[in-house]
Each structure stands twice: as structure tokens, then as C-alpha cells.
Amino acid sequence: MTVHSFYVVGLREGFPLYSRKWSQSDVDSALLSGFLASMEHMAQQVAAQHVNVVNMKDRRFFFQIDEENSLLLVFITDVSESPSRFRKYLGLLNKKFVMMFKKQLDELHEDGTTDTNLFKSFDEFIDDLVLTWWMGETTISAAKVMDVFEVFTLLYNTVLQQFLTDVSRRTYNAELQEIFTKNIEKIPQLVGVHIDDSGVLNYDSIDPQQIKYTKFRNVLFDIFHELIVLTRKTMPKQTYRALVFEHISPLIRTEQDRLKTYALTEKIVMEIL
């Protein structure tokens, strides 16, 4: 989870009431706050609804509107972050900000504040919160990466050992090695993953906390697709279908919980059919 910054903007006047940054940025807070408020006003005029999420290149902007207190709260994160999760985060911070600064809101809306100590406690609160979220998301993401990698390892090994004979693996060894090597190079944390002569996927270790899940998932599917295409070339269609029912179908049933959890089933089935 990468959170770049958080802003509380006066919805009417468009200047920053509060901001907190966790990454380097050359954008002036006042200019950005005015831009964000203008974006919200434009959405209201054009679409008669509030802005929720806006994607810009490699950044995602999450919006929370508090009309009662005339506040616009915005998280700026990497584009891969979940909209539903950050809307919940914004709701929590909205309540906390209003609770902590209810008495100062009118003054803040009038001319902001130069009191650097006013927001010190909120700085500490949001820093701790973002760190806690980051640690939690990192742990969940790492578990997800390892789960999905294990499922695909089972699929690869099944195809390599049950669909391909020793003769086929030797005959197509260069192509098989190329399938894995060229795709694994796309993710540095997977370098070292390889298949041995018996058709078993091997690796010493991988660091799941350093892996971007979406790219990781795509690479695993690319390997599976190319492996299936090559496998089909080595045998008659009827033989291939029989092996699918004998080996892949039971594996899908065994792993149905993880396949369903990570939305892998449909694409895997489409690949093997």
C-alpha cells in the first residue's frame, strides 16, 4: 500500500485546511487544494454528483465530501489501491478531524492557521494509522502472493509432469526453459525460479512483500498460457482432453476455495479448454 499524501480542503473556499505528505512532491499544497476543490465543483455542475475516485497516470485520488462541515478530504495513492478500502479510511479520518477540530473549523475556513502545534496530535494519529494500515495490507498482500504462487506451481507441475513425458520434456526443453525464463525476468523477486529435468518447479525463496500483485498475477497467467499452448502441440487433441479431465479437473476441485477467493477459476478454465 503506497499512500503519498492526505488533504483536508475547505469545500467552499478551496484552500488547504490540513495536509500531510509521506512522499516527495513539488506540488504546492494551496494550488493542489484549489484544483481538487474545482474538480469537485465541476463534477457537481456537470454530473450533479460528487467525485469519488479519479485516476491520473500513476496516481489515484480518493474523495470524501463532508457537506455539513464544508470539508473535502482527499487521499492520493498509487493507482493500484482499492477504492472501497480508502473510502472507509476517509470516512474514519473525516469523523476524527471534525471531532478534534470542531471548535476551530469556523476559524480554519476563514483564514486557515499558522499554528504549527494545532495539528501535531492529528499528525501523530494519521501517521500511526497509515503505518498500521500499511503493515496490515503488506501482510495480507504477501499471503495473497504466496497463495496464488502455490496454486500456479501446482498447475505448472501437473502439466509438466502429467501431460509431458520424459521424452517430450527433453525434446522441448529449450522452449520450456524460455517460457519460464523470459516471463520470470519481468519480476526481479522471482529470478531463480526454474524447472528441473524432471518437470518440477524449483526456487530457493521469494520475497512476497516486494511483489506487486497485479503484475505478478499477469506473469503467472502468461506462463500458464504459453505452457498450455506448447503442451497441446505435443499430443493429439483427444489425449489432451483426457489428461485435462484426469489431472486438471481434480486439482481445480481441490483448490476451488483459493481459486474462487482470488478470482482465478474462469481464466484458468478458459486457458485449458
N, C-alpha and C positions, 0 to 999 in steps of 0.2 A: 504494500500500500504506500503510494507516494503522494503526500499532501504538500502542496507548495505554499499556500497561504490561505488566510481566512480574513474576511472583511465584514464589518457591520457598517452599513451606509445609511445615511438619512434618506428615506424614501422620497421626501418632498424636495429637499434642497440638493441632494446628490453629492454631498461631501462626506469624507470618511469620519465616522464616529470612533471606530476602533479598527486596528489591523494587526495581524500577526503573521510573520513570514518565517518559513523553515527552509527556504532555498534562495539563492541569489536571484535578484530581479532588478532590472534597471528602470522598471516602470514606476513612475511617480504615483503614490497612493491616491492623491487627490484626483489626478487625471483618470486613473483606472476606476475610481469610485464613481466619478461623473459618467463615465462610459457605461458602467454596469447599471446605474440608475436610468440612464437614457434608453438602454436596451429593454429594461422592464417597462418603461412608459410607452415605448414603441409597440411592444407586444400587446399592451392593453388597448392601444388605439387601432392596431391593425387586426389583431385576432381576438380582442375582447377577452383575453385570458392572461394569467401570469406566466412568466418564464419559469420553467423547472430545471431544464438542463440544456446547456449549449456546448457544442464541441467546436474547438478551434485548433486545427492542426494537431499538436500533441498534448493539448490541454483540454480539460473538461471543467466547465463552470456549473456548480450546483447552486440553485437559488432557493431561498426561503423568504416569503413575504409575511411580515407582521403588520397588517394594516392598522390594528388597534394602537400600536406604538410607533407607527410610521417608520418601520425598520426594514431594510433589505440586508439579508445575511447571505454571504457567498463563500463557498469553498472552491479553491482552484486546485485541481489534482491532475495526475496523469490521465490520459484519455481512456485507459482500461478500467478505471474504477467503477464500481456498481452504483447506479442511480438510486436504487431503493435504499441501500445502506447509508449513503450520505444524506439522503433526505431525513432519515431518522436522526443522524448525528446533528444536522442543522436544527431540527426541532428541539433536541435536548439543549443545545447551546443557546437557542433563542430564549427558552424559559430561564436558563441560568443568567443570561445577560440582563434580562428585564428584572429578575429578582434582585440581582446585585446592584443595579444602577437605576432602579425605578425613580428615586428622588432626584437623580441628576439628568434624567432624559430630556426634560424641557431645556435645561441649560446646554446640553450637548447639541440639541437640534438648533439652538440659536447661534452658537459660535464655536462649537467644539470645545476642546480643552487643551491647555498646555501643561496640565498637572501630570507629570510622568509617573507619579505614585498612585494615581487614581486606579489604573488598570493593572497594577502589579499583581494583585491576588488573582485576577482573571487570567493574566498571562500564565501564572503558575498552574491554574486549573486547566486551561486548554492545552498547555504543553504536556502535562501529565496524562490528559485524556487522549491526545493524539498518539503519544508514546504507547499507551496501553492498547489502543486500537491497532496500532502498527504491529505490536508484538503478537496480539491475538490473530490478526489477519495473516501474519507471516507464518505462524504455526499451522493455521488452517490450510493455507496455500501449500505449504510444504507437504502436509499429509495428503492433500489432493494430488499433487505431483507424483508422489510415491505410489499412491493407489493406482493412478492411471498408468504409470510406467509399468507397474506389476501386471496389470491386465494386458497391456500390449506385449509385454515379454512372454506371457503365456500364449498369446496368439502367434507371435513370431516363432516361438519354439515348436508349437504344434505344427505349423506349416512346414518349417524347416526339417523337422524330424519325421512327421507322419505323412506328409504329402510328397516330399522329395526323398528319393532313395540315395544310398551312398554314392552310386554312380552319377545320379543327377546333380548332387551337390558338388562332386568333383568336376563334372562337365561344365557346370555353370558357376563355378566358384568365383571367377573374376567378376561376373555380373552381380552375384550376390554380395560380394565384398563392396563393390561400387555403390550398390543401393544403400547400404548402411553408412559407408564412409562419407559420401557426399552430403547426405542428409544430416548426419550427426555433427558434421563440421559447422552447421548453421547455429548450433548451440554449444558454446565452448565448454559448458559444465558437463556435457555428455561425451566429450573426447575421451577415448579409452574404452567405450562400449564397442564390442566387436563380436563376431560369430566365429566359433572354432570349427574344426573339420567335422565334428560330429553333429553340427547343426544346433549348437547351444549358444544362446546369447550370454556373453560374459561382460562383467565390468567390476572394477575394484570398488569404486564408490562414486556417488554423485552428490552434489550439494543442492538439494531441492529449494532451499531458501533463496538461492541466487537465480532461479529459473523463472522466466515469465511464462505463465501457464498457457496462454492462448497460442503463442508461437510454438511452445513445446508440444501441445496437442496437435497442431497442424503438421509438425515434422513427423510425429509418430504415425499420423494417418498417411502422410506421403510415403513413408517406408512401407506401411502395410499395403497400400495401393500398388506400389511397384513390385512388391514381393508376390502379391496375388497375380499380377499380370505375367510375371516371369513364370510362376508355377503353372499357370494354365497352358503355357507353351510346351511344357514337358510331358503332357499326358492327354489322352482323349477326353472329350467333354463329359462322357458318362462316368469315367473313372473319377474325374474331379468332383462331380456332383455327389458320387457315393462317399468320397472322403469327407466332403463338407458335412453330410448328414452323420457320418460316423464319428468325426472328431470335433468339428467346429460347433455344431448344434449342441452337443452336451456341454461344451465349455461355456457357451452363451447362457445356458440354463443355470450352470453352476455360479457364474459371475453376474447373474441378472441384476442383483442389488446394486453392485458398483456400476455396472453399465447404465442402469436407469438413473442413478444418482448423478452421474457425470454426463448424461445425455449422449452416450456413445453408441447405443444399440442400433439405431436406424442407419447411421452411416456405415457401421461395420457390416451390417446385413447387406446393404446396397453394394458394398465392395465385393463381397463373396459371391453374390448371385450372378 
